[in-house]
Amino acid sequence: MALEQRLQLKQSLQLRMTPQLRQAIKILQLSRPELESMITDELCQNPVLEESAELTVDRDLELRSGDPEVGESEAGEPTIQDHEPEAVEQVGQVELEEYLDRHSGDIHGSVGAGSDRDDNRDRLFENATAIADSLTDALMDQLALLMMSDEERRIATMIVGNLDEDGYLTGNVEEIAFAAGVALEAVEEAREIVQELEPPGCGSIDLRECLLVQLRLIGYEADDYVVQVVDRYLKELESQKYDKIARDLGTEPAEIIEAHRIIRTLDPKPGHNFGASDTRYITPDAYIVKLDDEFQVTLNDDGIPSLQVSPYYREMLKTPAVQINDAGEAKGYLQDKVRSAMWLIKSIEQRQRTLRKVVESIVRFQHEFLVHGVSQLRPMVLKDVAADIGMHESTVSRATSGKYVHTPQGLFELKWFFTSSLHSTDGGDDVSSESVKRKIEAIIQNESPRQPFSDQYICEKLSTENIDIARRTVAKYRESLGILPSSKRRRVVALD
């Protein structure tokens, strides 16, 4: 067979991931705080981009030589939809002068907080809470008031610096002794000093030692039942084996129950209340409100500034000759920045449009939930919403990532609405896993403290409601709700 060279033409369709498209995809999946931060950074980096106090939207923002708009390809992945065939190639070669000549008004984005957004931002600082002292700062302040040698202070400082957020020592005593170059006895003495500070118990190795330190500081002796229970029977106490502990200690179960009451007043995580992060309130990205028996979707634009291209630089581009050196380079720089600003504005517009479509689709699917609550939550996956709004599942996934919606039933993350389903034994509609979790929670709340329901009993109880569920699935849902197994929920006597 002879070898020869040939020329062959082949037509193909490819997805071109341009930098602008990457930016649009990134903006789509940003959460609200991340979007605000990104806009702030862009305002600092792009001189032609500025905030606008107006609420009007200039829909003539489309570029005359081909307006790039984030859409989807035939395969469903994000791509660029063009108004003209050669638009993709001309994205970087937009003739801005013609556009600026046609439009003397400002170029606005579609999202804005209103003219009073500066006042709203000022109120955010007024309502901000002071940052609480960290556990390290609180302990160091107390150490500064104590009379001790320089070596003791140095070792105690090393111990405080090796505490975790709950107040426990992260390393071991031998490591601290080696790092400080001292004997183990010196570290133990310094650790006792730290344990007696407020909150008591910090610097302990484990839960047992932490509770024993607190009992000792309260005044209990080593022969007291409560001290012996903590020292030797914490595991049995967790399972409430009062009879076994009482037999081993030669006392009555009532004494062990009383010791359990005392132990419950102690703090197993003494450092937990220190250094906690500031309370962060969730701001919904959209609101679902009921008006005249219909649910309406409203996007929350508060806090997201309205953007425009600076009129100053727009006029500078329209000037025939820029009165500076290297006018060609300066004009090219401004053209790039204007293109970048307009693409940013359009990407934010596209993000808001996609978010609205997704929330409106959720309203259509979850109408019964909005009316009656979690018990009527319908099983739903990303594919359902994607097919409803004509987008790819990856687009819906990005649009729902880190977004929240306020509904008549409360505030929920958009991802929360996408749940797995359980089959109905009577051939009816499938049941959402979230609604099953609420049923399990309700069953456990109505149980007797002395005889809690087992997972098998809950499984059989749900089967009477035509829910096909396995015992291991009940256990998984129970654990996700933070509910202990029946053996640890059992209460021989009320301790509260």
N, C-alpha and C positions, 0 to 999 in steps of 0.2 A: 504494500500500500504506500503510495507516494505521499510525502509530506509537503504541504504548501501553505502559504499565508493567504488569509482571506479577510475582507472587511465585511462586517456584519452589523446592521442596525438593530437595536433592541429597545423597545419602549417598556419602561417600568415605573412603578409608583413607589416612592420611598418617603419615610417620615424624616423630615429634617428638624433635628432638635437644635434650634437656634438659641442664642443666649436670651433673646426676648421671650421665647416660649418657655425656657427653663424658669425665667423669672415669673411668668404668669402661673405656671404650675406651683411654684413655691408659694406665691401669694395665696393661691387657692387653699392650700392646706395649713396656712398659718392660723394660729389661734388669735383671738382678739388682742390680748396684750402684745403678742409678737408682731401683729400687724401695726399697732400703734408705734411700737419701737422701731420697726422698719421704716415707717413713714417719717419718723423723726430723724433717722439717720439719712434718709434721702434728702430731706429738707436741708440738712447740714452739708451734704456733699454736692448737690446739684444747685448751682446758683440761679438757674432760670426757673426753678420750682419754688412756689410759695403758697401759703395758705390764703384762701379767699373767704371773706366774710359773707359773701352772697350765697344764696341757696339755689339760684337758677342753674340749669343744666344746659350746656351748649351741645345739642345733639349733632351739630355740624362738625364735630370733632374728627369725623372720619377723614382720613387722608385721601385726597383726590386721586393720587396715583396708586391707590390700592391700600385699603385699610386692613391691617392684620387683626384678626379676631380669633380668640382662642376657641376652638371647637373640637371636633373629633373626626378621626379618619374612618374609613369604611370598616377597619378592623376594630374600631371602638376606642383606640388610644387618642390622647390629645394631639391635635395638630393645628395648623393654621388654615382658616377659611379665607379665600381671596375673593374680592369683588371683580378682579381682573386676572387673567391667566398669568401675567408676568409679575404679579404683586410680590411674591416671595423674593424674587431677585431684586426688586426695587425697594425692599424695606430699608436697606441701608443707603438708598440714593433718592430719598424723598425730596422733591423740590419744595422747600419750605417758603421760598419767597412768594410763589404764586398763592400758596395757601394764606400766608399772612396778609397779602394784598386784598384778598377776598373778604377776610374776616378781621375787622378792626376791633371787635369785642374781645373780652377775655376768654381764655380757654379754661373751662371748668371741668371738674370731675363730677361724678354722680353721687358722691358720698360727702356728707358734711355734718358738723355738729351744731350749726347755727351760729348766729352772731354772738351769742352769750357763752361760747365754749371756753373763753379765757376765764370768765367768772366761775364756771364749773370747775376748771382746773384749780383755781385758787381755793375753792371750797374743799377740794381733795386734800390740800395741805392743812387746812384748818381742822379737818376731821381725822387726820392721821394720828394714830396712837404712838406714844413713846415706846421705844424699843426696850424691853425688859433686860435687866442685867443677866449675863450668862452665868452658868453654874461656876465656871472658873473664876469670874470676876467676884462673885459673892464669896467664895471660899478664900480667895486671895485677900479680900478686904478684911476678913476675920483674922487671917493669919498675921496681917500687919499689926493687929492690936494685941497679939499675944507676946508674952515674954519667953523667948527661946534663944538657943545658941544659933550662931550662923550656920553651923552644919545641919541642925535640925530644921532650920528654915529652908535651907537648900534642898534637903530631902523631901520635906513636905511640899515644896513647890513642884518638884518632879512628880510626886504622886498626884497632885491636883492636875498637872498637865497631861496625865495619862488616864484620866477618867472619861468614860463614855457619856452619852447624853442622859443616861439613867443614873449616873453617879457611881458605877462600878469600875473597878480597876481593870484596864484592858490588858496589861501585861501581867507578869508575875513578880513576886517579891525578889526573886533571885536576879532577874534582869535589871531591876531598879538598883539593887545593891551593887551589881557589876558596873552599871553606868555611872553611879555616884562614887564608886570606889570606897564603899563602906561595908561594914558587917551587916548580916541579916537582922541582928538585934536592933541596930540603929534604924533600919527601915521600918521594922514592926512598931517601934516606939513612935516614929513620926506618923505612921499610919493610924495609930490610936488617937493621935491628936486630931488628924483630919476627920476621923469617924465621929468625934464628939462635937464637930462644928455643925452649924445649921445649913442644910437639913441633916439630921443625924443619920449615920449609916453610910455616908459617902466614903469611898475608898475600900469598900468591902470586896471580897473575891467572888462571892456568890450570894444567893438569896438567903440561905441559912445564916451566914455570918451577919448579913445586913439586919435581919430581924433580931438576932441575938444581941447585937449592939444596941438597937432601940429598946429592947426589953431591959437591958442592963442600965441604960440611962434613965429609964422610968423608975427603976428601983427593985426589979425582980431579982431574986437570988437563984443560984444554980439548981437548988433542990425544989424550986417551984414547978408545978405541973406544966405551966405554959412554956417555961424554958426547956423542959425535957421534951415536950412535944415538938417544939421547933428544932431542937438539936438532933432528935432521933426519928421522928415520925412524920415528916412533912409529906412524904409520898402517900402514907396511909391516910393522913388528914385530908389530902386532896380528894380521895375517894370516899371520905366520910366514914371510915371504918372505926367508929367511936368505941364499939365493944372490944375490938382487938387491942386498941391502944390502952383502954382501961384495964384489960386483963394483964397486959404486960407491965403496966405501972402499978397494979394492985390498987386500983381505985374504982370509983363509979363512973359510968358514961356521962353523968351530969357534970362531973368535974372537967372532962375532956371537952364537952360542949361549951362550957364556960370559958375554957382556955381558947377554944376556937373563936369565940366572940372577941376576946382580947386581941388575938392575932389579927383579926380582920380590921382592927383599928390602926394597925401599923401600916407603914408606907413601903411597899416592895420596890418602888422605883423613886428613891428620894430626890434624884436630880431631874425628874421628868417635868416638873413645873418651871424649871429654869431654862433660859435660853430658847424657849419656844419661839418659833417664827411668828411674825405678825399675822394677825387674822386677815385672810385674803378673801374678800367678797367676790363672788362670781357675778360678772355682768353678762346677762344673756345677749346673744347675737341676734335673736329674733323673739318676737312676742306672738302668741296665738291667743286672740281674744274672741269672745262670742258676741256677735252683734245680730240681733233679729234672727235667732235660731240658726245662724251660720257662723262658721269660724273663719276669721280673717287673719292673715299673716302680715305682720309689720316688722320690718328690719330695724334694728337698733343702731342708728348712725351716731349716737351721742358719744363724743370722745374721739371720733375719727374725723380729722380735719378735712374740709373741702379744699381741693388742690386746683391750682391754675398755673399757667405759664406766665412769668413775670412780664407785665406790659413794657417795662423798661428795656429788657433784652429783646422783646419782640420789635419794638421800634428801632432798636440798634440794628437788627437784621434787615429791616426795610430801608435803612439808610444806604444810599449808593456807595459811599466810601466811608469806611470806619477810620477815624482820625487817630490811628495808632500804627506803630510799625508792625510789619507782618500781618496786614489786614486779612489776607487770605487764610492764614492759619487760625486767626481769631474767629473769623466767620465760620470756618469749618468746625471749630471747637463748639461754638454756640449752637450750630445746627445739630451736632451730635447730642448735646445736652437737651435741646428741645425735643428731639426724637425720643430720647430716654424718658423725659418727663411725660410726654404724651402716652408712651407705651405704659408707663406706670399707672397713669390715670385710667387708661382703658382696662388694664389688668384688674384694678380694684373694682371697676364697674362690672367686669365679667365675674369676679368673685361674688359680688353681691347678687347678681342675677342668678348665678348657679345656686347660691345658698337659698334664695327665695324659692326656686323651683323645687329643691329638695324638701324644704319645710312644707310647702304646699302639698307635695306628694305624700308626706307623712300624715298630714291632716286628712287626706282622702283615705289612707289606709287605716288610720287609727281614730276614726270618728267616734266609735263606741268607747274607746279609752278616754277621750277628752270629755265625754259625757258622764260615764259611770266610774272611771278609775282603773286601777291596775288589774282588777279582776277581769276586765274586758279587753286587756291588751292582746293584740292580734300578733301571731308569729309573723316575722318579716325579716327578709335578708336583703343585702345590698342589691341583688339582682332584681328584686321586685321594683324598687325605686328607680333603678337604672332603666329598666324597660318602660316604666311609666313616663319618665321625662325624656327618654331618648338619648341617654348618655351611657358611657361605659361605667362598669362597676368601680374601676380605679378612680374615676372622677368623683363619683358619689362618696367613695371612701375618703378622698382628700377633703371634700367639701364638708364632711361631718366630723373630721378629726379635730378635737379640742374645741368644738362649738357647742353652745348651750342654748336652749329655748325655754322660755317661760310659758307655761300652759295653765289652763284652769285647774289642773291637778297638781301643779307645782313646777319646780325648776328641774330640768332633766338635760343630761348630755345627749346629743343627737345619736351617738353610738348606742345609747341605752335602748333605743327603740328597735334595734336589730337583734332579735333574740331567736334562739332555736325553738323547736316545737316538739310537743309530745302528742302522740296519737290518742284519739278518743276511742274507748272500747265499744261505744254504741254506734260507731260509724259517722259521728258528727264531725264538726270542725276541729282541727288541731288546736291544742292549748299552748299558749306561750309559757316558756320556762319561768319568766318573771312572775306571772300570775300563780304558777305552781309554788314558787318560793313563798309568796305571800300566804298561800293556803297552808303551807307547812308551818310558817311562823304563827298563824292564827291557831292552828291545832295545838302547838306547844304552849302558847300563852294560856290556853284553857285547861291544861293538864294539872293534875294534883302534884304538889311539891313532894309528897311522900311516895307517889307512884307515877313517875314520869313515863311518857309514852316512848316505846322503843321505835327504831327506824322501821322495823317490820310492821308494827302496828300502824304507823303513819302511812306506810305503803298500802296496807289493806284499807285504811280509811279513805285514801284517795281513789282507790279502785271502786269504792261505792259511789264516787262522783264521776265514774266513767273516764278516769285518767289512767292510762297505761304507763306505769312507772315501776322501775326496779328498786329494790332496797338500797343498792349501792348508789343509785342516783339520788335517792332521798338523803343518804349520808353526805353526798357531795354538795347538794343544795344546802343542807343544814350547816355544814362547815363554812360555806361561802357566806352564810348569814351570821357567822360568828357565834353559833349556838353549840354548847358542849353536848357530848353524848349523854344518853339517859343515865348511865352509871354515875356521872359527875353532876347531873342536874338534881339528883335525888336529895331531898332534905328530910332528915329524920325529925328535926325540930326547927322551927323558925329561928333564924339567927339575927334577923334585923329588928 
